[in-house]
Amino acid sequence: MNFDRSFPGQILLALIALVALSAYPLMKFGSSDLVHAAVVGGILATVNVLLGYAAIEYSFRKSTTTFLKFVLGGMGFRLLLMGGLIVLFIEAFHVHVAGLVGSLLVCYASFLVLEILFIQKKIEIKQR
């Protein structure tokens, strides 16, 4: 299987940029609980997008039905898993809710843009 390694590199660069942009305000104005929650949210979003990447890469050269099952079905599974983990972190570990959800949403939205661009690139290559 031939994986396109450019996408994980883009995720890493985006993560570095997000950390660089948020580090000072979090350290200066946020409590340690808020910083911890932001880190957890970033990790959850990163794992989520990498699982999506694996599903795309695995199923891309397969039939359209298989691709849709893996990508859309995987998306549903990942959302359920994320929801469960969010509830677990909030209820069991008492993670700062606003910090967790805020960082998760910022990272998720940033990574989603990269994921859409990655799929678009893959489709353009496949059509050649």
Secondary structure, DSSP 8 states (H G I E B T S, - for coil): ----THHHHHHHHHHHHHHHHHHHHHHHHS-HHHHHHHHHHHHHHHHHHHHHHHHHHHHTTS-HHHHHIIIIIHHHHHHHHHHHHHHHHHHTT---HHHHHHHHHHHHHHHHHHHHHHHHHHHHHHH-
